[in-house]
Amino acid sequence: MDTSGKDGTIRHVMGDGFNPASVQVVSFKKPTEGELAHDFLWRIHKAVPRKGYIGIFNRSQYEDVLITRVHHLISRSVWKSRYDRINEFERLLADSSVVVLKFFLHISKDEQKRRFDDRRDDPQKNWKYSDADYQERKFWDHYQEAYEDAIGKCSTSYAPWYVIPGNHNWFRNLAVSQIIVDALEDLKMKYPTRQPDVKGAHGKTG
């Protein structure tokens, strides 16, 4: 949701706890002309991290069953069929040993307005402000229906959705952190074992 704290969550949860060399963040904006020339999952699959890396998606394939639905950019039959395509895609990732965690940062309508007002009035934040944000709030109920459908139809054992209360940033960050920690512990990872010394590697030099 707009102003729910996607950037802040990424910064606070992932900023100090992970080696930046092994983490990549991808923000999905309005599709480019080139991206629109492919299927809707093409740009998402291309951004999936390589084995051993962590990828963070700021927005995702779910934009294609949210804003496209609310604003009637595609037909009902198309966005309804995309739930199955998304589940199939995430099943493919899971079968390829990709751990998928999906977080929906939920805030109240009143809290969203307070944050929009804060952006507008704060000189250090008003670069984020747009009149379009207030216009989009007119579709609040339509978005709630779209969120509910997306989460209900695409939360699976192999790619679960987690609905995170976002009105309080400290709780939002704590909840997301704990879920990630639990997922990492479930992997039962171990440090690599030391390789045998190469013969002569530690020999004396004269």
C-alpha positions as CSV (number, residue, x, y, z in Angstrom):
1,M,0.0,0.0,0.0
2,D,1.2,3.5,-0.7
3,T,3.0,5.0,2.4
4,S,3.0,1.7,4.2
5,G,6.8,1.8,4.5
6,K,8.2,-0.4,1.8
7,D,11.5,1.5,1.5
8,G,11.7,1.9,5.3
9,T,11.2,-1.8,5.9
10,I,13.9,-2.7,3.4
11,R,16.3,-0.2,4.9
12,H,15.8,-1.1,8.6
13,V,15.4,-4.8,8.3
14,M,18.0,-5.6,5.6
15,G,20.4,-2.7,6.0
16,D,22.5,-3.9,8.9
17,G,21.9,-7.6,9.1
18,F,23.0,-8.7,5.7
19,N,26.2,-8.5,3.6
20,P,25.3,-6.1,0.8
21,A,27.4,-8.1,-1.6
22,S,24.9,-10.9,-1.5
23,V,21.6,-8.9,-1.4
24,Q,20.0,-7.2,-4.4
25,V,17.0,-4.9,-4.3
26,V,14.8,-4.4,-7.4
27,S,12.0,-1.8,-7.6
28,F,9.3,-2.4,-10.1
29,K,7.9,0.7,-11.7
30,K,5.4,1.2,-14.5
31,P,6.3,-1.3,-17.2
32,T,8.5,0.0,-20.0
33,E,7.6,-0.5,-23.7
34,G,10.1,-3.3,-23.9
35,E,8.6,-5.1,-20.8
36,L,5.1,-4.7,-22.2
37,A,6.2,-6.5,-25.3
38,H,6.7,-9.7,-23.2
39,D,4.4,-11.6,-20.9
40,F,3.7,-9.9,-17.5
41,L,6.0,-12.2,-15.6
42,W,9.0,-11.8,-17.8
43,R,10.5,-8.8,-16.0
44,I,9.9,-10.5,-12.6
45,H,11.6,-13.8,-13.6
46,K,14.5,-11.9,-15.0
47,A,15.1,-10.3,-11.6
48,V,15.0,-13.5,-9.5
49,P,18.4,-13.7,-7.6
50,R,21.0,-16.3,-8.4
51,K,21.5,-19.2,-6.1
52,G,23.0,-18.2,-2.8
53,Y,21.7,-14.6,-3.0
54,I,18.8,-12.7,-1.4
55,G,16.5,-10.7,-3.7
56,I,14.2,-8.0,-2.4
57,F,11.3,-6.9,-4.6
58,N,9.8,-3.5,-3.9
59,R,6.5,-4.2,-5.6
60,S,6.2,-7.2,-7.8
61,Q,4.1,-9.3,-10.1
62,Y,1.1,-8.5,-8.0
63,E,0.9,-5.0,-9.5
64,D,-0.6,-6.9,-12.5
65,V,-3.6,-8.0,-10.5
66,L,-4.0,-4.8,-8.5
67,I,-3.7,-1.5,-10.4
68,T,-4.5,-3.1,-13.7
69,R,-7.7,-4.5,-12.1
70,V,-8.8,-1.4,-10.2
71,H,-8.3,0.9,-13.2
72,H,-9.7,-1.6,-15.8
73,L,-6.5,-1.6,-17.8
74,I,-7.1,-5.3,-18.6
75,S,-10.3,-7.3,-18.8
76,R,-11.7,-9.3,-15.8
77,S,-11.0,-12.6,-17.6
78,V,-7.3,-11.6,-18.0
79,W,-6.6,-10.5,-14.4
80,K,-8.5,-13.5,-13.0
81,S,-6.4,-15.9,-15.0
82,R,-3.2,-14.3,-13.7
83,Y,-3.7,-15.7,-10.2
84,D,-3.0,-19.2,-11.6
85,R,-0.1,-18.0,-13.7
86,I,1.4,-16.4,-10.5
87,N,1.0,-19.5,-8.5
88,E,2.6,-21.6,-11.2
89,F,5.5,-19.2,-11.4
90,E,6.0,-19.3,-7.7
91,R,5.7,-23.1,-7.7
92,L,8.5,-23.2,-10.3
93,L,10.7,-21.0,-8.1
94,A,10.0,-23.1,-5.0
95,D,10.8,-26.3,-7.0
96,S,14.1,-24.7,-7.9
97,S,15.0,-24.1,-4.2
98,V,14.0,-20.5,-4.1
99,V,12.5,-19.5,-0.8
100,V,9.6,-17.1,-1.4
101,L,8.3,-14.8,1.3
102,K,5.7,-12.2,0.6
103,F,4.9,-9.3,2.9
104,F,1.8,-7.1,2.7
105,L,2.3,-4.0,4.7
106,H,-1.2,-3.0,5.8
107,I,-2.1,0.4,7.2
108,S,-5.4,2.1,8.0
109,K,-7.0,4.6,5.7
110,D,-6.6,7.3,8.4
111,E,-3.0,6.5,8.9
112,Q,-2.3,6.7,5.1
113,K,-3.9,10.1,5.0
114,R,-1.7,11.3,7.9
115,R,1.4,10.1,6.1
116,F,0.4,11.7,2.9
117,D,-0.2,15.0,4.7
118,D,3.2,14.6,6.4
119,R,4.9,14.2,3.1
120,R,3.2,17.3,1.7
121,D,4.1,19.5,4.7
122,D,7.6,18.3,5.4
123,P,10.3,20.0,3.2
124,Q,12.5,16.8,3.6
125,K,9.7,14.6,2.3
126,N,7.6,16.6,0.0
127,W,9.6,15.4,-3.0
128,K,7.6,12.2,-2.6
129,Y,4.3,14.0,-2.6
130,S,2.0,13.8,-5.6
131,D,-1.6,15.0,-6.0
132,A,-2.2,11.6,-7.7
133,D,-1.7,9.9,-4.3
134,Y,-4.8,11.6,-3.0
135,Q,-6.7,10.8,-6.2
136,E,-5.9,7.2,-5.8
137,R,-7.4,7.1,-2.3
138,K,-10.8,7.4,-4.0
139,F,-10.3,3.8,-5.0
140,W,-9.6,2.6,-1.5
141,D,-12.4,0.0,-1.3
142,H,-11.6,-1.3,-4.8
143,Y,-8.0,-1.8,-3.8
144,Q,-9.0,-3.6,-0.6
145,E,-11.0,-6.1,-2.6
146,A,-8.1,-6.6,-5.0
147,Y,-5.7,-7.1,-2.1
148,E,-8.0,-9.6,-0.5
149,D,-8.3,-11.6,-3.7
150,A,-4.6,-11.6,-4.4
151,I,-3.7,-12.7,-0.9
152,G,-6.4,-15.3,-0.7
153,K,-5.8,-16.9,-4.1
154,C,-2.0,-16.7,-4.0
155,S,-1.0,-17.5,-0.5
156,T,0.4,-21.1,-0.7
157,S,2.5,-23.4,1.4
158,Y,5.5,-22.8,-1.0
159,A,5.0,-19.0,-1.3
160,P,3.0,-17.7,1.7
161,W,1.7,-14.2,2.2
162,Y,2.2,-12.5,5.5
163,V,-0.1,-9.6,6.3
164,I,1.9,-7.2,8.5
165,P,0.2,-4.4,10.6
166,G,2.1,-1.3,9.4
167,N,0.6,1.6,11.4
168,H,3.6,1.3,13.8
169,N,7.0,1.1,12.1
170,W,8.7,-0.6,15.0
171,F,6.2,-3.5,15.0
172,R,6.3,-3.7,11.2
173,N,10.1,-4.0,11.2
174,L,10.1,-6.5,14.1
175,A,7.5,-8.8,12.5
176,V,9.2,-8.9,9.1
177,S,12.6,-9.5,10.7
178,Q,11.3,-12.4,12.8
179,I,9.7,-14.1,9.8
180,I,12.9,-13.8,7.8
181,V,15.0,-15.1,10.7
182,D,12.7,-18.1,11.1
183,A,12.9,-18.8,7.3
184,L,16.7,-18.7,7.4
185,E,16.9,-21.0,10.5
186,D,14.7,-23.5,8.7
187,L,17.3,-23.7,6.0
188,K,19.7,-25.2,8.6
189,M,22.7,-23.6,6.9
190,K,26.2,-24.3,8.0
191,Y,29.5,-22.6,7.5
192,P,31.6,-24.2,4.7
193,T,34.2,-26.7,5.9
194,R,37.8,-25.8,5.4
195,Q,39.4,-27.3,2.3
196,P,42.5,-29.4,2.8
197,D,45.7,-27.4,2.6
198,V,47.3,-27.4,-0.7
199,K,50.7,-29.2,-0.6
200,G,53.4,-26.7,-0.1
201,A,51.1,-23.7,0.4
202,H,52.5,-23.1,3.9
203,G,56.1,-24.0,3.1
204,K,59.0,-21.8,4.0
205,T,60.4,-19.3,1.6
206,G,64.0,-18.3,1.5
